[in-house]
């Protein structure tokens, strides 16, 4: 699905700011429609920074977990809204500050390895707390 088709299929929305959390979020007019589109979406092509932010907000609205990669200033809002924001080492400082994890090299394999290590650490902490 392209970015234009995605925006047309989700219906109306407004961007809001939560001063308590200090983040922006999207308020959808028709949330069940957005949930249906997000559920069926596999690839979002030719997406703008706004499309990425809308997609991240839609997935978070479904109580989902999402990891978002970005490297530009325009990706900052989506990186903050995502469950885990990943930024490459060559990204700008604004994206690095907005992300949760900065990967020093620019290889996709490093993203995969960092996620696997993160899952392992999370599982170990959860087991320790349970113990």
N, C-alpha and C positions, 0 to 999 in steps of 0.2 A: 504494500500500500504506500502511496506517496504522501508527502506531508499535506498537500492541498486536499486530497481525498480524505485523509484522516481528520483534519479540522472540519470538513463539511459533514462527515458522518457522525461526529460526537455531539453536534448541536451547540447551543449557546453556553457560554461560561464567562466568569468574571475572575480577574486576578485580585486577590486580597492579601493583606499583610497582617500577621499576628504579632502584635507588639510584645506579648508575654514571652513567646518563643523566639522572636526576632527573625522569623522566616516568612517568605511569601508562599502562598498556596493558591490553588485553583478551586473555585466553587462552581460546580456544574449545575446547569438548569435541569438536565435529565440524567441523573446518575445511573439508572438501570441501562440506558442506552450506551453510556460510556463503558460500563462494566462489560457489556456484551461485545463491544468493539475491541476493547483491550484483551478480552479472553480469546478472541479469534485472531488477533494480530500476531504475525510471526516476524515480519521484517518491515521496518519503516524507512523508506528510501527518500532521498532528497529532503531530509528533515531540517527545519530551521531550529534555532535554539528554543524558540517558543514551543515548537512541536515536541521537543524533548522534554521540556518542563511540563507540558500538558500530559504527556504519556507517563512521566514519573508520578505526577499528582494523581492520575487515574489509577495507577497500580497501587499507590499508597492508600487511595480511597477504598480499594477492595481489601484492605488490610493485608496487602502483599508486601513482600520483601524485594527490594530492587537494588542492584548495583549499577552505578552509572559511571561511565568513563567520559572524560572531557579534558580539554586543554586550553580552551579560549576563555576570554572574559565573558562572552555571551553564555557559556555553559555554567556559570557560577550559581545561578538560582537552581538549576536542575541538580547540580552536585550537592547543594545544601539540602534539598528536599529528599534526595535519595536516602535509602537506608545506609548504604555505604557508597561514598563518593571516591572514585579513583582518578588520580591525575598522573599523567606521564611526566617524567623529569624535564622534558623540553617545553612543558606548558608554561603559561604566564603565571606570574605571582598571585594574581587574583584567583585563578582556578586552583592553585596549590593551597591557598588559604581557605578556600571554600570546601575543599575535599577532605575526607577522613584519612586517606592513605595516598602517599606520593610514591610512585614507582620510579626509581632513578633512571632506568634505561627505557628505551622505547620499543620493547619487544612484547608481543602479545603473550608469549609464553610466560613472561614475568607476571602478568596479570593473573594467569591461571595458577601459578605457583603461590602467589600471595594470597589468593582466595583459599587455596587448599590449606595453607599454613594457618590462616585465620579461622577456618572451620575447626582445625585440630586444636588450636588454643581455646576456642570457645567451648568445645566439647570437654576439654580437660578442666577448665574453670567450672563448668556446670557440674561435672562429676565430683570435684573437690568440695563445692558448696553443698552438694547433696550428701557427701560423706560426713 
